Amino acid sequence: MPGEAGVAGWEVLRDAVLVQVPTAWLASVPPGALDGLVLAGPSPIADLHRRRLAGDRVLLVDRERYRRVEATAEAPFSHGADRLARYARLDSGTPPGSVDGDADADTDTNAVTGASAGADAGPPSLDTADPLDLDLAAQAHASAVLTPTGLIAAGDVETLRAALDAFERRRDERSVLTLPLGAGWLRPEWRPMLIKLLITAEGPKALALQESGDPFGRARSVPLLADLARTVPDLGIIRTDLAGVGAVALGAAFTAIGLTANHRHIPSPGGPPRATGRLEEPGVPVLVPAFLSFHGGRRLAVRLDPDSEAARCPCYACRPGLPLTRFVGAEAGQATAHNLAVLEMLVEELAMRPVGGARIRWWLGRCAEAYAQLQEFNGGEVSGRRLEEPAQLRQWAELRPV
């Protein structure tokens, strides 16, 4: 797992399992959570500085430009209209924006022309980029900064290649190439080209996927993730869920697991799927260790027996013996602490095993056991009380070591 706090450069990310957290939720994450944080949002620099002082080991900056700008081959990167004067207050300890991000003051340039209001600039690229992000990240002791890559539409091979080439020309030891891929890149027709391009690309890369739900719930998406983790050098998986733990177990360089549901993938335009008409709303996502998957707190309260084995959790947030059926009403806010505690347990289990076959067997075995327990639970319930069996978990359970 990662080393000493304050070490700059992307290599400190190697083997790290991080929490990806929007700045508005930062207070929900205690210092020292997992291996560190990815601070997500337009203006995270002052928050990053405070978290470094609080003792977080690894800190990564993600400006999330891919949520607002689509990349093109001419302009794969997008840069805001930030200027150093906006951040001069950092030295005096005054945050440069609100806790939730100063979106209006951090307006993106045009993805094609690179021009912002009142500016005369060429297309944004790493060759012409204002080095402000890297300079401020160093000042605030960030470990690394994710490039401001726009969203790369599914099948847009030219733009993906342009981003990889530009980063290879100008990469810095503190920078990581963000690869935010649009929904559809995991379809069979694009998979061979995706693997081919990423295998030959040099430097650290952080893959994030756009989808309305779980990107790795698509058919045969987990085997693709396994292939990427095993074969692509210096590849990280960010803005994800437990798929990130599996990716690191299979050889990925690092991962970042979203604290909120929207930070476990890049949301698709139009928002989440419409309600299914089920009797109760799902509620806050709760990570169930026995089933190795997230389930809505309200559904757990209705469908899970609080005295059952599945409802018991050994994490420090649930001791002594608090059931997983409690995350409703006033108790719903405690789900974040529980989820982080379960992730801590998984990361500790991962770290206990050497890189290679031992980790792979552990992860695939855990998934197979969890899926079997979930199926057994559902087998004893009437249809209206069954819990969802995630397609991603089923794919992990069926995957075989190479």
N, C-alpha and C positions, 0 to 999 in steps of 0.2 A: 504494500500500500504506500501512498505518497509520503514524502519525507518532510523535512523541516519547514515550518511556517516562514513565509517571507522570501522563499527562494523563487526568483523570477525565471521565466522561460517555460515553454510548453512541456518540457520533459518531466516536470514535477507532476503533470497530469497522468503519467503512465501508471496504469493499474488502478486508477482512482474511480470511485463511485461517488458522484457528487449529487447534490440536491439542486434542481433548477427551480428558482423561486422568483416570482414577480416582486418588485420592491415593495408593493403595497402589503405583501404577506410576510415581509422580512421578520417582523416581530414574533411570528409564529415559530420561527426556527431558532433553537438555542445555539449559542456559539459552540463550535466543535462538532456540529452535526455531520454524520458520515465522514467523508474525506474532505469536504469543503462545499463551496457553493458556486453555482452559475447565477449571477445576478441578471435578471431579464427585464428589459424595459429601456425607454429612451434615455433616462438620465440616472444611471446607477452609481456614478463615480463617488459622490460623497458618502452614500451608503456603504460602498465597498471599503472606503477608508475607515469607517467606523467598525466594520466587521473585522478588518485586519487587526485593529487595535484590540478587539474583543477576543482574538485568538484563533480565528478560523485559519486552517492550514493552507488550503488551496482556494483561490478565488479567480473566477473566470468572468469576463464581461461579455454579454450578448445584448446588442442594441435592438435586436428583433426587427431589422429593416425588412426582412422577408415577409412580415405581416402586412406591409403597406406598399411595397414596390415589387414589381416583377422584373427579373433580370432579362437582359438581352445580350446577344453576342457582342454588340458594340459597347455595352455598359453592364457588365455583370455585377458591379458593385454600386451601392447607393450611399451617398454621404449627406448628412444633414447640414444645415446652415449654421452649425455651432461656430463660435469664435471664442478665443481664449478669454476674452473679457467676461463672458458668461460664467466662467469657472474660476475667476480670480478669487472669488469668495471662499474657495476650498481651503486656502491657506489659513483663513481666519476661522474655519470651522463652520461656516454657513453653507447649508446645502444649496446647490445650484438650481434645484427645482423642487417640486412637491415630492412627497414620499411615493406617490403613485406615478411619477414620471411627468416631465414637463413637455407633453406631446406637442403643444402649439408652438413652443419656443424651439423645438427640435425638428423643424419642418424638413422633410426629405427633399433632396434635389430631384429634378426630373431624371428618370432612369435612363432616358435616351440621350438627352443633351447635357445632363450634368448641371444645368443652370438652376440656381435658386433665385428668389426675389432679389433684385438689385445686384446680382452677381453676373460676372462674365467668365464662365468656366467651361472647360472642355468636358468630354464624357468622363464620369467618375471611374477611376481604376486605381489599382495599387500603385501605379506609376505616378499618378497625379494627386493621390489622396493627401488631404491635410493630415499630418501625423499626430493630430491632437489626441485621438483616442489612445494611441500607444504612449504618448508622453504623459497624459493624465493617469493612465493605468499604472505606469511606473511610479509616478508621484504617490499614488495611493496604494502601492505595493501589490498590484494585481499580479497573479501568476501569468496570465495570458489574456489576449483579447481575441474574440471571434470576429472575422472579417464581416463587413456589412453587405453580404451577398443578398441580392434580391431573390425572390422565389423563382426557381428554375422549373418551367412548365414541363409536364410529362412528355418525354420524347424529344425535347429540345436539345439534341446532342451538340449542336453548334455552340449553344450558350454554356452548357456544362463544360465542354472542352475549353472555351474561352476563359472561364473562371479558373480552371485547373492550370492553364498555361500562364495566366497573369500572376497567380499566386506563386508558381514555381520561379518566375523571374524575380519577384520582389519580396519573397517571404522573409520574415524576421523571427528570431528565436522566441519572441513573445507573442507571435500571432498564430492563429489556427484558422484554416480555411473552413468557413461555414458552407455546407452543401444542403440548402433547404430545397428539397425535391417535391414537386407538385404531385397531387394524387394521380396515380396511374403509372408511375415509374416502376412499381412492382409487378406490373402486368407482364405476362410471359414474353411478349414481343420486344420489350425493352430491357429485360434482365441481362442478356448476354452482353449488350453494348455497355450497360452500366458497370458490370464487373470488369470488362476489358479496360474501360477508361480509368476506373479507380485503382486497379492493380498497378498500372504503369505510372500513376501520379505520385510525385515525391512530396514529402512534407506532411505535417499533421492535418487531418481532415475531421470535421465534425458533421455527421450526417443527421439530418432531421427530416421528417416526413409529414406532408400535409394529408389530412384525412378527416372525415366527419366524425369518425370513431377511432378504433384501434387499427393503425396501419398494418399491424402484424396479424390481424384477424383475417386478412385476405388469404385465399387458397395458396398454399405452398410459399407463403412469405417468410415463415420461420426458417425453412431450409435455405432460402436465399440469404437471410441474415446470417445464418451459420457459415455459409460460403464466404460472405464478405468478411466476417470476423476472423476466419481462418486464413484468408489469402491476401487481404488488402493491408499493406503495412501502415502503421500509425493512424488507424481509423478509430474514431470515437463515435458513439451513438448518443445524441443529446435529445432533450425534449421527448423522453420516452417513459415507459413503465418498467415492469420487471423484465421485459425483453433486454434491457440494458445489462442487468446482472448476468443473464444468459450469454449475452454477447461478450462480456469480459471473461466469463468462464471459458468461452470457446476461443479466446485470443484477441479480442478487441483491445485497443490501447486504453480506453477510458469510456465512461458513460456519465450521463446526467439524467436523473429521474425526476420528473416534474412533481412539484408539491401539490399542484392543483390539476384537475382533469384536463383543462385547456393547455397545460404545460407538459402533458404527456404525448402531445402531437401538435402539429401546426393546424389550427382549426381551419376548416374549409369555409369559403364564403357562404353566408346563409345560416351559419350556426349549426347546432347539434340536430340530430334527427328528431322528427316530431314524436310526440308521446304515442305510446303503443296502445293506450286504452286499458292498461292493467289496473287492478283495483287500487293500488297504492303507489305513490311517487317513490322513486328509488332512494332519495335522501343523499346525505353526504357519503362519498366513497370511503369504504372501510376495507383495509387489507386484512383478509382472513388467512392466517398462517397455514391452517390445515388444508385450505384449498388453493393457496398460493395465487390468489386473485382478488381483485377489488369487487365488492358488492355494496349496494346502497344500504345505508344505516337503517332506513325505515323498513326496507325489505327484510333485513336480518331480524329486526325486532318482531316482525310478523311471522316469519317463516322458520326461525331458528329457535329451538328449545334452549333457554338460558342455562339449563343444567347439563346440556349435551357436551360431548367431547369437543365437537367442532366449535362451540361457543366459548371454550376456554382458551386463553392466550397467555403464554409465558413471558411476554414482553414486560419491561419495567413499568410501562404506562398502565398496564392492566393488573399489576399486583396490588393486593393479594386476591387473586381469583375473580376479578371483575369480568362480567360476561361481555361478549361482543354485541349483544342485543341492546346495549345501553345508549348508543349514539343517536338519540332522537331528542327533540326539544332542546332544553337548556344544555344537555350533555353533548350535542352534536359537535360543538367546537373542540371537544377533546379528541376527535378522530385524527386530527393532524398529528398530535403528539404520539398517539398509538401507531399510526402509519410509519412515522419516522423511527419509532422504537423497533418495529418489526423489520424495517429495512436495515437497521443497525445489526440485528441478529443475523440476517442473511449475509451482510458484508463481512461480519466476523467469521461466519462459516466459510465463506469464499476465501478469505485471507489465510485461513488455517491450512489450505491445500496448495501444493505447489502448482505452478503454471503447467498446463498440459493435460494429460489423460485423467489425472485425479480430479481436477476441477470439472472436466467435462462429464465424467461419470457421476460426480456428486450432483451437478445441476440437473442432468437428464433424469437421474434417479429421483430427485426431489419432485420434479414435475410429474413424473409417472405416478408417484405415490399420491400427490395432491389430486391429480385428475381422477385416480381410482377412488379416493375418498369422496370427492364431489359426486361422482356417479353413484356411489353406494348411498350417499345421503339422498340424492334425488330418487333413487330406486325405491326408497321407503316412504316417499311423499306422494300425495295426490298432485295432479298436474298443476293446480293453481298455487301450490306452495313450494314448487321446485325453484332452485336457484339457477341462474344462467350458467351454462358450461362454456366458458370462453373458447373461441376457435383457436386463439393463440396458445392457450394452455394445452389443448388437445394436440396441436402440432408439436409442441415441445415433448409431450409425453410419447409421441410416436417417432420422434427423431432418434436415430441410432448413431452411436459414435463411429467416426470414420477410421 
